[in-house]
Amino acid sequence: MQTNFTPEQLTDPHVAESEGILRKCVHCGFCTATCPTYVTLGNELDSPRGRIYLIKDMLENGRPADEEVVTHIDRCLSCLACMTTCPSGVNYMHLVDHARVHIEQTYKRPLKDRLVRNVLAAVLPYPSRFRLALRAARLGRPFAAVMKRVPFLKTFGVMLDLAPKDIAPTSPASVPGVRAAQAEKRGRVAILTGCAQPVLKPGINEATIRLLTRLGVEVAVPQGEGCCGALVHHMGREEQALSAARHNVDVWTKAADEGGLDAIIITASGCGTTIKDYGHMLRLDPAYAEKAARVSALAKDVTEYLATLDLPRQEPKEIIVAYHSACSMQHGQKITMAPKVLLRNAGFTVRDPAEGHLCCGSAGTYNILQPDISATLKARKVKNIEATKADIIATGNIGCITQIATGTAMPILHTVELLDWAYGGEKPAGILPSP
């Protein structure tokens, strides 16, 4: 794609990077076939190619974002299926990230949108606040249907629908400290406890720690670790995202320097995609560029790390698992085979749902901010999963678990919960009786 940025514009490293990305696009349109919003809406401007044109026009002309640009960029799930499909290597992720920052800096959203986004940014990254909000949601849930009929309150009604009825207590897995290896020590890792996940489903990290320590891996939960910054990053709140990244870089660098780390284990693939990008996000910060690159290199999805441990094959189980590959796993991190191989080696029969490349509609806060498109994608995903006739669903991202669970009666678990059980851990709730 030909670009016409001025030399002065290109002195901005963010603009220069975007210009390089834009030049790689050859208008081929392969991305349209795998873009969930284009497949759903059929609008060229809701495809990656269409959004690239909008971003190019906005950045080249140095103009503020307008309602049209914001509408179509907001509809992007950042599922990154386009990057898997693109034959030219267009880094759409970094381009749309830049566009979102530009929108945040130059466009004043309507009051309702500002209010919703401020609430999400102030609550979700903080486990204690999130837990308190979920308790308050119990009082508001009876009014959810009414709220969804009032345009100004619709988004808050959607939030109430998504809020779980039961809230787990704070898990010991979130308490800072070191969990000793229970077998001959073969490694040492840190684990990201996360922000939303330990509130919504603390059993995921509990299963991870149990499994790793049984396998001889020492697990550290560093003091002071916080939200990875993904949520605000995708909202264009650059300084807040970079602040979160710097904070965690300091925490994990200290943990690595003091005790050594083979990896930083991530159990939410959405977080993993962002943490693996810390090196890029902080590349212009001389105080953090090198440390951030080190942290990104250490970041590993839990299945990515387990695949290096050569786990023994288990006896076959009469349980069929439909594996849902989260977008942040398959497109963001390019991890496609490890989870399925681990499950098969653990004795499960694994089936791939049709259209596995399409997003389930969760995408961080997308199911709150774009509930109608999200609901359409969820229904499509659930239909494909249920068609596998599997006994249970496995996936590697808390957002997908929460989203899909609201659309089906099939039990859904994190992949590591099944692996923990297969290798001597507790049987997760929802598993069929042992054959």
TAMOCOR-V287501 format. One line per field, one symbol per residue. psi: psi as a letter, one per 30 degrees, with the letter a starting at -180 (. if undefined). burial: I if it has 16 or more other ideal C-beta (glycine too) atoms within 10 Angstrom, else O. A space follows every 10 residues. Layout:
BEGIN
psi->???
burial->???
END
This chain:
BEGIN
psi->kklhkleeef fjfeeeeeee eeffkggege fefgjeeeee fgkefgleee eeeeeeeeee fhllkleeee eeeefkfhfg eeeeekffhk ieeeefeeee eeeeffkjll eeeeeeeeee ffeefjeeee eeeeeffeef efgeeeeffj effeeeeeee efklekkklk kfffkkakjk kfakkglkll kjeadeefee iffeeeeeee eeeeggkkkk jkkfkakffe efefggieee eeeeeeeeee eeeeeeeefk kfljkkgjfe eeeeefgeee egfgjfffee eeeeeeffkk keeeeefffi klklkkkhkk kjjjjkefee eefhjeeeee eeeeffgkkk kkllhffkkf gdhcgefefi eeeeeeeeee eeeeefffhl flkklgkeee eeeeffflfk kklkefeeee efhgakklkf klkk.
burial->IOIOIOOOIO OOOOIOIIIO IIOOIOOOOO IIOIIIIIII IOOOIIIIII IIIIIIOIII OOOOIOOOII OIIOIIIIII IIIIIIOOOI IIIIIIIIII IIIIOOOOIO OOOOOIIOOI IOIIIIIOOI IOIIOOIOOO OOOIOOIIOO OOIIIIIIII IIIOOOOOOO IOIIOOOOIO IOOOOOIIII IIIIIIIIII IIIIIIIIII IIIOIOIIII IIOOIIIIII IIIIIIIIOI IIOIIIIIII IIIOIIOOOO IIIIIIIIII IIIIIIIIII IIOOOOOIIO IIIIIIOIII IIIIIIIOOO IOOOOOIOIO IIIIIIIIII IIIOIOOIII OIIIIIOIOI OOIOOOIIII IIIIIIIIII IOIIIIIIOI IIOIIIOIOI IIIIIIIIII IIIIIOIIOI IIIIIIIIII IIIOIOOIOO IOOOO
END
